[in-house]
Amino acid sequence: MGTYLPYNIAFYFFVAINVASFLIYGLDKLKAKKHSWRIPEKKLLLIAFFAPAGAWAGMQLFRHKTRKPRFRYLVPLFLGIHVCVFIFM
């Protein structure tokens, strides 16, 4: 049981950062609707690099940044990279 602990921690960490990513994309969409201060696109892409599942889900659910080519292509690419890394771990 002790040998699985690092994998459990890594899994829960991955889930937590993706939930945070999802919420950040939702927050930015809310701020866009209210014409308020926004999260810079570079920061959103950096978040997507480390937590692409949450970013992609946030893009789809909130319909946020779906027209921007950088987001439309990079976020799925980051997600594919993460999936490949987890398959080969």
DRENKE-324160 format. One line per field, with one value per residue: residue number from 1; residue in one letter; y, z, x of N, C-alpha, C, O, CB in turn. Coordinates in steps of 0.1 Angstrom, whole numbers, plus 5000, padded with zeros to 4 digits. Glycine has a CB too. Layout:
N
pos = (NUM:...)
code = (A:...)
npy = (Y:...)
npz = (Z:...)
npx = (X:...)
capy = (Y:...)
capz = (Z:...)
capx = (X:...)
cpy = (Y:...)
cpz = (Z:...)
cpx = (X:...)
opy = (Y:...)
opz = (Z:...)
opx = (X:...)
cbpy = (Y:...)
cbpz = (Z:...)
cbpx = (X:...)
//
This chain:
89
pos = (1:2:3:4:5:6:7:8:9:10:11:12:13:14:15:16:17:18:19:20:21:22:23:24:25:26:27:28:29:30:31:32:33:34:35:36:37:38:39:40:41:42:43:44:45:46:47:48:49:50:51:52:53:54:55:56:57:58:59:60:61:62:63:64:65:66:67:68:69:70:71:72:73:74:75:76:77:78:79:80:81:82:83:84:85:86:87:88:89)
code = (M:G:T:Y:L:P:Y:N:I:A:F:Y:F:F:V:A:I:N:V:A:S:F:L:I:Y:G:L:D:K:L:K:A:K:K:H:S:W:R:I:P:E:K:K:L:L:L:I:A:F:F:A:P:A:G:A:W:A:G:M:Q:L:F:R:H:K:T:R:K:P:R:F:R:Y:L:V:P:L:F:L:G:I:H:V:C:V:F:I:F:M)
npy = (4988:5012:5018:5029:5054:5078:5079:5082:5107:5123:5120:5132:5158:5165:5164:5185:5208:5209:5214:5239:5253:5251:5266:5291:5297:5300:5322:5342:5344:5353:5378:5389:5392:5411:5433:5437:5437:5416:5382:5379:5366:5351:5341:5325:5306:5295:5284:5265:5249:5235:5224:5212:5197:5209:5235:5230:5219:5241:5260:5248:5245:5271:5285:5300:5317:5301:5308:5319:5312:5304:5293:5275:5256:5251:5244:5218:5204:5206:5190:5165:5160:5157:5135:5115:5114:5105:5080:5067:5066)
npz = (5000:5006:4985:4966:4974:4964:4938:4943:4955:4934:4916:4929:4932:4905:4898:4915:4905:4880:4885:4897:4874:4857:4872:4871:4844:4842:4859:4845:4822:4834:4843:4818:4808:4826:4819:4833:4850:4835:4832:4819:4786:4782:4808:4811:4791:4802:4825:4813:4802:4824:4835:4816:4812:4828:4818:4792:4796:4809:4788:4770:4784:4794:4771:4763:4750:4728:4701:4697:4680:4691:4716:4707:4694:4710:4737:4734:4724:4746:4763:4750:4752:4780:4784:4770:4785:4810:4802:4796:4820)
npx = (5008:5020:5036:5020:5012:5026:5016:4988:4989:4999:4978:4956:4966:4968:4941:4931:4945:4934:4907:4910:4920:4897:4879:4892:4890:4863:4859:4873:4857:4833:4842:4847:4821:4812:4827:4851:4883:4906:4920:4952:4959:4983:4987:4965:4970:4994:4984:4968:4987:4998:4975:4955:4931:4911:4912:4904:4878:4866:4867:4849:4825:4819:4821:4843:4870:4870:4871:4896:4925:4950:4942:4924:4939:4962:4954:4940:4963:4981:4965:4965:4993:4995:4979:4993:5017:5007:4997:5021:5033)
capy = (5000:5024:5022:5036:5067:5089:5080:5088:5122:5129:5120:5142:5171:5167:5168:5198:5219:5210:5220:5253:5258:5252:5278:5303:5300:5305:5335:5351:5345:5362:5391:5394:5396:5423:5443:5440:5433:5402:5375:5379:5354:5344:5334:5315:5296:5289:5275:5254:5240:5227:5218:5213:5192:5219:5246:5226:5218:5255:5266:5242:5248:5286:5290:5310:5316:5291:5314:5323:5301:5299:5285:5264:5245:5248:5237:5204:5199:5203:5179:5153:5157:5152:5121:5106:5113:5097:5066:5060:5066)
capz = (5000:5007:4972:4957:4979:4955:4927:4948:4957:4921:4910:4936:4928:4891:4898:4921:4897:4869:4890:4898:4860:4853:4879:4866:4830:4845:4865:4834:4814:4842:4842:4805:4807:4834:4814:4844:4849:4830:4833:4806:4778:4785:4820:4809:4784:4811:4834:4804:4800:4836:4838:4803:4812:4834:4809:4780:4801:4811:4775:4764:4792:4795:4757:4766:4742:4718:4688:4696:4674:4701:4726:4701:4691:4721:4748:4731:4722:4759:4769:4744:4758:4793:4783:4766:4796:4820:4797:4797:4834)
capx = (5000:5029:5042:5010:5010:5030:5006:4976:4991:5000:4965:4948:4972:4964:4926:4930:4949:4925:4895:4914:4920:4883:4873:4898:4885:4849:4861:4876:4844:4824:4848:4845:4807:4810:4836:4859:4897:4907:4933:4959:4959:4995:4986:4955:4977:5003:4975:4963:4999:4999:4962:4948:4918:4902:4911:4895:4864:4862:4865:4837:4813:4817:4822:4853:4883:4869:4874:4910:4933:4960:4935:4917:4949:4972:4948:4939:4976:4985:4958:4971:5006:4993:4973:5004:5026:5000:4997:5034:5039)
cpy = (5013:5028:5029:5050:5078:5090:5086:5103:5129:5130:5131:5156:5174:5171:5182:5209:5220:5216:5235:5260:5260:5264:5291:5307:5306:5319:5345:5354:5355:5376:5397:5399:5409:5435:5447:5436:5419:5396:5375:5366:5345:5336:5323:5303:5288:5279:5263:5244:5230:5219:5219:5208:5202:5231:5242:5225:5232:5262:5261:5246:5263:5292:5302:5307:5305:5296:5318:5311:5296:5290:5273:5252:5241:5240:5222:5197:5196:5192:5166:5150:5151:5137:5111:5104:5104:5082:5059:5061:5053)
cpz = (5000:4994:4963:4962:4970:4943:4931:4950:4944:4914:4916:4933:4914:4890:4904:4912:4884:4873:4891:4884:4855:4859:4874:4852:4832:4850:4854:4825:4821:4842:4829:4803:4815:4830:4825:4841:4845:4833:4820:4799:4781:4798:4819:4801:4793:4821:4826:4802:4812:4839:4826:4804:4818:4825:4797:4784:4803:4798:4769:4771:4792:4781:4758:4758:4732:4703:4686:4691:4684:4711:4719:4697:4702:4732:4745:4729:4736:4766:4763:4750:4772:4793:4779:4778:4807:4815:4798:4810:4840)
cpx = (5009:5035:5032:5007:5014:5021:4993:4978:4992:4986:4956:4953:4967:4949:4925:4934:4940:4912:4898:4914:4906:4877:4879:4893:4870:4850:4864:4864:4835:4829:4846:4831:4805:4819:4846:4874:4897:4920:4940:4960:4971:4994:4976:4962:4987:4995:4971:4975:5000:4986:4952:4934:4908:4901:4902:4881:4858:4859:4852:4825:4809:4817:4832:4866:4882:4872:4888:4918:4943:4954:4929:4927:4958:4966:4946:4953:4982:4978:4963:4984:5004:4988:4984:5014:5020:4999:5010:5041:5037)
opy = (5023:5040:5036:5058:5088:5101:5093:5111:5140:5140:5139:5165:5186:5180:5189:5219:5231:5224:5244:5271:5271:5272:5301:5319:5315:5327:5356:5365:5364:5385:5409:5409:5417:5445:5459:5432:5410:5402:5372:5355:5333:5324:5312:5291:5276:5268:5252:5232:5219:5209:5226:5212:5203:5236:5250:5230:5235:5270:5269:5251:5266:5304:5313:5296:5301:5288:5319:5301:5283:5280:5262:5241:5230:5231:5213:5185:5185:5184:5156:5138:5142:5129:5100:5093:5095:5073:5048:5056:5051)
opz = (4994:4991:4953:4955:4968:4938:4923:4946:4942:4908:4909:4932:4911:4883:4899:4911:4879:4865:4888:4882:4849:4852:4873:4850:4825:4847:4854:4820:4815:4840:4827:4796:4810:4836:4827:4829:4850:4836:4810:4806:4781:4798:4824:4804:4792:4824:4831:4800:4810:4846:4827:4797:4812:4823:4793:4777:4800:4796:4763:4765:4791:4780:4753:4759:4727:4695:4674:4697:4685:4714:4725:4697:4703:4737:4753:4733:4739:4773:4770:4752:4775:4801:4785:4780:4812:4823:4802:4812:4852)
opx = (5005:5038:5037:5001:5007:5018:4987:4969:4986:4983:4950:4945:4963:4945:4917:4927:4939:4906:4890:4909:4904:4870:4872:4890:4866:4841:4858:4863:4829:4821:4845:4829:4796:4819:4848:4876:4890:4930:4933:4960:4970:4998:4977:4959:4989:5000:4971:4972:5003:4987:4942:4925:4897:4890:4894:4872:4847:4849:4844:4815:4798:4815:4828:4872:4893:4875:4893:4918:4945:4960:4930:4923:4962:4973:4950:4955:4988:4984:4964:4987:5011:4992:4985:5018:5027:4999:5011:5052:5041)
cbpy = (5000:5021:5009:5028:5068:5087:5066:5082:5124:5121:5106:5140:5170:5155:5157:5198:5217:5197:5215:5255:5248:5239:5276:5301:5288:5296:5335:5345:5332:5357:5391:5383:5385:5420:5455:5432:5435:5402:5360:5384:5357:5353:5344:5320:5301:5300:5283:5259:5249:5235:5225:5207:5179:5224:5249:5212:5210:5263:5263:5227:5243:5292:5294:5312:5313:5284:5326:5328:5305:5311:5293:5269:5250:5260:5243:5202:5209:5216:5181:5155:5170:5161:5120:5112:5127:5102:5066:5067:5077)
cbpz = (5012:5017:4964:4957:4992:4950:4921:4961:4965:4912:4912:4951:4929:4882:4907:4934:4892:4863:4904:4905:4851:4856:4894:4865:4821:4854:4876:4826:4811:4857:4846:4794:4812:4848:4808:4857:4862:4814:4838:4808:4763:4786:4832:4800:4772:4820:4838:4791:4798:4847:4851:4792:4821:4847:4804:4775:4814:4819:4765:4763:4807:4804:4751:4781:4752:4718:4685:4710:4662:4708:4733:4688:4679:4726:4752:4718:4715:4768:4765:4729:4759:4801:4772:4754:4803:4823:4782:4787:4843)
cbpx = (4991:5040:5046:4997:5017:5044:5004:4972:5004:5010:4958:4948:4987:4966:4919:4938:4964:4923:4891:4927:4928:4875:4875:4914:4885:4842:4871:4888:4838:4823:4863:4848:4798:4812:4829:4854:4905:4905:4930:4974:4958:5007:4981:4943:4984:5011:4963:4958:5012:5003:4956:4955:4918:4908:4925:4900:4863:4872:4877:4838:4815:4827:4808:4856:4895:4856:4865:4915:4940:4967:4925:4910:4957:4978:4935:4931:4986:4983:4942:4972:5014:4983:4962:5012:5029:4987:4993:5043:5033)
//
